[in-house]
Amino acid sequence: MDLWGGIEAGGTKFVCAVASGPEAVLAETRFATTTPAECIEQAVAFFREHGRLDGVGIASFGPVDPNPASPTFGYVTTTPKPGWAHVDLARPIREALGVPVGFDTDVNGAALGEGRWGAAQGLDTFTYVTIGTGIGGGGMVNGRLLHGLVHPEMGHVYVPHDRQQDPFEGACPYHGDCLEGLAAGPTIEMRWGQPAESLPPDHAAWELEANYLAYGLVPQIYTISPQRIILGGGVMEQRHLFPMIRRRVQGILNGYVQAPAIIEDIDAYIVPPGLGSRAGVLGAIALAQQAAADAGP
């Protein structure tokens, strides 16, 4: 039986799993994101408890370097998270365990998992966006994960910001009022003085949030033309956001994109992850499988 290790490396916590497949997660652990050395040591110790693995996948918060030909492949690069900038995450795992290691952004990993086993099965072009501590996006185009100069940074696009309606200046340390700076989970608490999960569904926060997120998704529809958009992350556990975002997307498009998926069936076009809260760690398992296949026998 093939055995795979997956690491969902988040800005606040690491989730590690050992699985033989999406329906057979044999062990799982999670721990706080502290220092790189501590997190790598804890992950390696966990995997060693469960025997010889065939590969490990790392789906990491970013920015990262996912280019296997780059000398800094497997690095977290210019993150503002203290202590984590320019940290090599993949090599120490590979050397400690002696197995192929797949490495990508957390959102590209989740997209790969959703494409194989979740809400994007049967599609070759789709996007996955997570709205949580930050906002990130990834996906597939023509069956291949999105890469290029670096990797997609869909959370840092600029969206219309009416300062009379919303005087909040934005919280992104690089851009201020980009999408992440206006609509990530922490900004909801900063703006309204209480966590998102404590706000009632009829609170003014949600119309504002849906508006910003819709403006963030529309450029994806125009430029990537995804067959489906998957929205994950802690903020999207507020499921009343989905119909609000769908209506706003239709309003912004204003009939320009005449695709039945948007005009007639948008409920099946903008959807939650089919893998639920495990999209990230199962995506890491999928990255492990891909890395082993790329490495060959």
C-alpha positions in Angstrom: 0.0 0.0 0.0 1.4 3.4 -1.0 1.6 5.8 1.9 1.7 9.6 1.5 2.5 12.4 3.8 0.9 15.8 3.5 1.7 19.2 5.2 -0.7 22.1 5.0 1.7 24.8 6.2 -0.5 27.7 7.3 0.4 31.1 8.8 -1.2 30.1 12.1 -1.0 26.3 12.2 0.5 23.3 10.5 -1.7 20.3 9.6 0.1 17.1 8.9 -1.5 13.9 7.7 -0.5 10.4 6.6 -2.9 8.8 4.1 -3.1 6.1 1.5 -5.8 8.2 -0.3 -8.5 10.8 0.2 -10.8 8.3 2.0 -8.0 6.7 4.0 -6.4 9.3 6.3 -4.5 7.1 8.8 -3.2 9.8 11.1 -3.4 13.5 11.4 -1.9 16.1 13.7 -1.9 19.9 14.0 0.3 22.4 15.8 0.9 26.1 16.0 3.1 27.8 13.4 6.0 28.8 15.6 9.6 28.9 14.2 10.6 27.1 11.0 13.0 24.8 12.9 10.4 23.8 15.4 7.7 23.2 12.8 10.0 21.1 10.5 11.1 19.1 13.5 7.6 18.4 14.6 6.5 17.4 11.1 9.4 15.1 10.5 8.9 13.4 13.9 5.2 12.9 13.1 6.0 11.2 9.7 8.7 9.0 11.2 6.1 7.6 13.6 4.1 6.1 10.7 6.7 4.1 8.7 8.2 4.6 5.3 6.4 7.1 3.1 6.4 7.1 -0.7 6.4 10.9 -0.9 5.5 14.1 1.0 3.6 17.1 -0.3 3.8 20.6 1.2 1.1 23.1 0.5 2.4 26.3 2.0 1.4 29.8 2.8 3.4 32.2 0.8 4.8 33.8 -1.2 6.8 30.8 -2.1 9.1 29.5 -4.9 7.4 26.6 -6.6 9.8 26.3 -9.5 11.7 23.0 -9.4 14.5 24.4 -11.6 15.1 27.4 -9.2 17.9 27.3 -6.6 15.3 28.5 -4.0 12.7 25.9 -4.9 10.7 25.0 -1.8 11.4 28.3 0.0 8.9 30.6 1.6 10.1 33.9 0.2 8.9 37.4 1.0 6.3 36.7 3.6 5.7 39.4 6.3 5.4 36.6 8.9 8.2 37.2 11.4 11.0 34.6 11.1 9.7 33.0 8.0 11.0 35.1 5.1 13.4 33.2 2.8 13.1 29.9 4.7 13.8 26.6 2.9 10.9 24.4 3.8 11.1 21.5 1.3 14.8 20.5 1.4 15.0 19.7 5.1 11.9 17.5 4.8 13.3 15.7 1.8 16.7 15.1 3.4 15.2 14.0 6.7 12.8 11.5 5.1 14.6 10.5 1.9 11.5 10.7 -0.3 10.3 12.9 -3.2 8.7 16.2 -2.0 6.1 18.1 -3.8 5.8 21.8 -3.1 3.4 24.5 -4.0 1.2 27.2 -2.5 -1.6 26.2 -0.2 -4.2 27.3 -2.7 -2.6 25.5 -5.6 -2.4 22.4 -3.5 -6.1 22.7 -2.5 -6.9 23.2 -6.1 -5.1 20.0 -7.1 -7.0 18.1 -4.4 -10.3 19.6 -5.5 -9.6 18.7 -9.1 -8.9 15.1 -8.3 -11.4 14.3 -5.5 -13.6 17.4 -4.8 -15.7 20.1 -6.4 -13.7 20.4 -9.6 -13.7 16.8 -10.7 -14.0 16.5 -14.5 -12.9 20.1 -15.1 -9.6 21.3 -16.5 -9.8 25.0 -15.9 -11.0 26.4 -12.5 -9.8 28.5 -9.6 -9.7 28.0 -5.8 -9.7 31.0 -3.5 -9.2 30.9 0.2 -10.5 33.7 2.4 -9.1 33.4 5.9 -6.2 35.0 7.7 -5.2 36.2 4.3 -6.7 35.8 0.8 -5.0 33.6 -1.8 -5.9 32.1 -5.1 -4.7 29.3 -7.3 -6.1 26.9 -9.8 -5.7 24.9 -13.0 -5.7 26.0 -16.6 -6.0 23.3 -19.2 -5.3 20.7 -16.6 -2.1 22.2 -15.3 -1.6 24.1 -12.0 -1.2 27.8 -12.4 2.5 28.9 -12.4 4.4 31.5 -14.4 6.8 34.2 -13.3 6.1 33.0 -9.7 2.6 32.0 -8.8 -0.9 33.6 -8.7 -1.4 36.3 -6.0 -5.2 36.8 -6.5 -5.6 38.2 -3.0 -3.6 41.3 -3.8 -5.6 42.7 -6.7 -7.1 46.2 -6.1 -10.9 46.4 -5.8 -13.1 49.5 -5.7 -12.9 51.1 -2.3 -15.5 53.8 -1.4 -14.1 55.5 1.6 -17.4 57.1 2.5 -19.0 53.7 2.7 -16.0 52.1 4.2 -13.4 54.4 5.8 -11.2 51.5 6.9 -7.8 52.1 5.3 -6.9 48.5 4.7 -4.4 46.2 6.5 -2.1 44.7 3.9 1.5 45.6 4.9 2.4 45.9 1.2 -0.6 47.5 -0.5 -3.0 48.8 2.2 -6.4 48.4 0.6 -5.9 45.6 -1.8 -8.5 42.7 -1.6 -6.7 41.0 1.2 -6.2 44.3 3.0 -10.0 44.9 2.9 -11.6 41.5 3.1 -9.4 38.9 4.9 -10.7 37.6 8.2 -8.6 39.8 10.5 -9.8 43.0 8.7 -13.4 42.1 9.5 -12.5 42.1 13.2 -10.4 45.2 12.9 -13.2 47.1 11.1 -16.1 46.0 13.3 -14.5 45.3 16.6 -15.5 41.6 16.8 -14.6 38.3 15.1 -16.4 37.4 11.9 -18.0 34.4 13.4 -19.7 36.5 16.1 -21.4 38.8 13.6 -25.1 37.9 12.7 -26.0 37.1 9.1 -27.9 40.5 8.7 -24.9 42.6 9.8 -23.7 45.2 7.4 -20.3 43.5 7.4 -21.5 40.8 5.0 -22.8 43.0 2.2 -19.5 44.8 2.2 -17.5 41.6 2.3 -19.5 40.1 -0.5 -19.0 43.2 -2.6 -15.2 43.1 -2.2 -15.0 39.4 -2.9 -17.2 39.6 -5.9 -14.9 42.4 -7.4 -12.0 40.1 -6.6 -13.5 37.2 -8.5 -14.7 39.0 -11.6 -11.2 39.6 -13.0 -10.6 35.8 -12.8 -13.8 35.2 -14.9 -12.6 37.7 -17.5 -8.9 36.6 -17.7 -8.8 32.9 -16.8 -12.4 32.0 -17.7 -12.7 29.3 -15.1 -15.3 26.6 -15.5 -15.9 26.8 -11.7 -14.8 29.0 -8.8 -14.3 27.3 -5.4 -14.2 29.5 -2.3 -12.7 28.1 0.9 -11.2 29.3 4.1 -12.5 30.3 7.5 -14.5 33.3 6.4 -16.4 31.2 3.9 -17.7 29.0 6.7 -20.3 31.8 6.9 -22.4 30.1 4.2 -24.8 33.0 3.9 -22.0 34.8 2.0 -22.3 32.5 -1.0 -25.7 33.7 -2.4 -24.6 37.3 -1.7 -21.4 36.9 -3.6 -23.1 35.1 -6.5 -25.7 37.9 -6.9 -23.0 40.6 -6.8 -20.9 38.8 -9.4 -23.8 38.7 -11.7 -24.5 42.4 -11.1 -20.9 43.4 -11.8 -20.8 41.3 -15.0 -24.0 42.9 -16.0 -24.8 40.3 -18.7 -21.5 40.6 -20.5 -20.4 37.0 -20.0 -23.2 35.0 -21.6 -22.4 31.6 -20.2 -25.2 29.5 -18.9 -23.1 28.6 -15.8 -23.3 32.3 -14.8 -26.6 33.3 -16.2 -28.7 30.3 -15.3 -26.8 28.1 -12.8 -24.5 30.3 -10.7 -25.3 28.3 -7.6 -23.2 25.5 -9.1 -20.5 27.9 -10.4 -19.3 29.6 -7.2 -19.2 26.8 -4.7 -17.6 25.7 -1.4 -14.8 23.0 -1.5 -16.0 19.5 -2.0 -13.3 18.3 0.4 -14.4 20.8 3.1 -11.9 21.8 5.7 -9.5 19.0 4.5 -9.0 20.6 1.1 -5.6 21.9 2.1 -4.1 18.8 3.6 -5.6 16.5 1.0 -4.2 18.8 -1.6 -0.8 18.3 0.0 -1.3 14.5 -0.3 -2.1 15.0 -4.0 1.2 17.0 -4.3 3.0 14.1 -2.8 1.5 11.7 -5.3 2.4 14.1 -8.2 6.0 14.4 -6.9 6.5 10.7 -6.8 5.0 10.2 -10.3 7.4 12.9 -11.6 10.4 11.3 -9.9 9.6 8.0 -11.6 10.6 4.5 -10.5 
